[in-house]
Amino acid sequence: MAYLIVAIIIGAIVGALFGLIPFFIGRSRCRDNMGNLAMLCCCVGGMISGGTLAFLVAVGFTIAIMVSNHDTAPILRNKTQTTGGVVYSNNNTGAAPTSYGTVSVMAISGSLKGRVYNLGNGLTFGRTSGSSVRFSSNESGISSTHCKLYRQGNAIMLVDLGSSYGTFLDDGRQLMRNNPVSLGIGSRFYLGTRNNTFEIVQN
């Protein structure tokens, strides 16, 4: 029994070492969730059959990360969840519970950190010259036209505009393309990775 436990532990360590390859490649290509999943699968593979399976899993995930256009974060599907006064919904019927006054968006990390943008009639995020929240042309993890934040009645809506790197809620869930979600004051979201995180604030 002791030998089996030691073998499992060693297998998990070997698997984790192989898992570091897709893990860091995932980070570099804005595929954080795929990298995390690769690490987990490699550890399990190492525990089951040692380094051989872990190596094959690592190679498979590395290839998948390199050719994939999207991350594998959990996607919101036909449900509404209220947490801490914030409403998440994947349809247009979810409305924020409060009528907001002047709303702005503050960049809390990344190259735009510290900048505040008035929501007004809506903000588009991206690298194009027409973007309200414009990133530099060589900004990694940001598409030319990435996402849009706007008001719909009393709700504050966030929609991914078909970005290559994904738009995520603060808990890591990825938005479906062209399917708005309803957020509230204090909500955070990020583009590609948490290096580009924004928070909705009320003036």
N, C-alpha and C positions, 0 to 999 in steps of 0.2 A: 504493500500500500504506500509506504513511504517513497519507494522508487517511482511509483506511478505519479504521485504528487509532484516530485522533483522534475520528472519528465514533462509534465504538463506546464509547470512554471517555466522551465527552460524553453519549451516550445513556444509559449506565449512571448517570451523575451525575443527569441529569434524572429517570430512573426512580426513583432513590433519594429524590429530593426529593418526588416524588409518593407514594412508599412510606411516607414519614414520617407521612402522614395516617392510614392504617389501622394503622400500627405503634403510634402513641401512643394511638389509640382502643382498640386491642387491650389495651394496658397498663391503661388506665383501666377496662376492662370485664372484667378478669381473663381475657383471651383472648390470653395472651402468644404462644403458638405460632402462632395465626392471624396475629397481627401480624408475627411473624418471617417466616412464609411469604409474606405480602403484600409485605414489603420485598424479599425475594428475587425474587419473580415480577415486581415492578415494575422491578427492575434489569434482569432478562432482557428484559422487554418493551421497555424503553428501548433496550437494545442492538440488538434486532431491528428495531424500526421507529420509534424515537424516542419523543417525548412522547405521541403519540396513544394508542398501545397501553398505555403505562405508566399514563396517566390512566384509561383504561377499566378496567384491572386494579385500580387503587387504588379506584375507585368500587365495583367488584364486591365486593372484599374488605371495604370499609367497610360495605356493606349486609349482607354475610354476618355480620360481627362483631356488628352491631347486632341482628340477628334470631336469632342462634344462642344456644342454651342451654348449649352445651358448647364447650370448646376442641378443637383438633385434634392434641393430643399423641399420639405413637405409643402404641398400646394393647397391653398384654401379651396374647398369644394362644397358649395351649397350649404354653408352653415354660418351662423352669426354668433359671435362670442363676445361677451362684455366682460372686461377685466379692468378694474381700477378706473372706471368711468370712461373707458375708451371702447368704441364699438368697432369691431372688425366684421366686414361683410363682403361677400364676393358678388353682390348684385347691386343694382341701383336703388333698391328699396330701403336699404339701411340708412337711417338718418341719425345724426348725432343728437344726443338728448338735450342739448342746450343751444340757445340762439347766441352765436358768437358776435363780438364786436370786431374791432380791428385785429386781424390775425397776421402773423409773420412767420417766417421759417428761418431758423438759425442753424448755421453750419457748426457742428460741435467737434468735427474732426476732419482731417484731410487738408488739401491745398486751399480750401475756402474757409477754413476754420475762423470763427469770429464774425463772419459776415452775416448780416440780417437782411432778409428780403421780404418786403410787404406782399402778402398774398394777392391783394387786389382782385382782379378778375381771373387770376390764375397764373401759375408759374410753370414753365417748361424747363426741364433739366437736360443738359447735353453738352456736346462739344461744338455744335453749329453756331454760327454768328447770330442766329435768330433766337437762341435759347435765353430765357429770362435769367436762369442760373447757369452761367456758362463756365465750362471747364476748359483748360488748355487743350489744344489739338493732340497732344501726346499723353494726355491723362490716361493711365491704365484703368481698366474696369468700367469705363464710361462710354456708352454708345453715342453716336452723333445726335440722335434724338432718343433720350433714355426714358423719361417718365414725365408725368404732369400732375400737379397738385392744383385743385380748383374747388370752388364752392358750388354746391348744388342745394339751393334752399338754405336750410340751417346746417347742412352737413358739409364737412370738409372731405373731399374725395381725392384719393391717390390712385393713379392708373399707370401701369407699365405700358409703354408705347412700342412694344416689340423689341426691347433691348436685347443685346447679345449676352449681357452679363447678369441680368436680373435685377429686380427691385424687391427689397426684403423688408418685412416688418421687424421690429426690434427683437422679437423672439426667434428670428431666423426663418420664419415662414416666407416663402416666395410667392409673389403675386402672379396670377395668370395674366397672360398678355391681353391687353384691351378689356380687362374686366375690373372695374373700379372697386375699391374698398373704402369704407367710411372710417375716418380717424377722428381724433379729438385733440383738445389742447393738452400738451404734454406728450403726445405720441411721438415716437421716434421711428425713423425708417432709414435704410441705407441703400446705396447704389453699388452693386458689385460686391464690395466687402465693407466691413465696418470702418474702414479707413475713410469712407465718405458717408458719414452719418449726419442726419438733420433732425431737428426737433421743432414741432409746431408750438409756437408761443403766442400768447395774447398780450397785446400792448396795453 
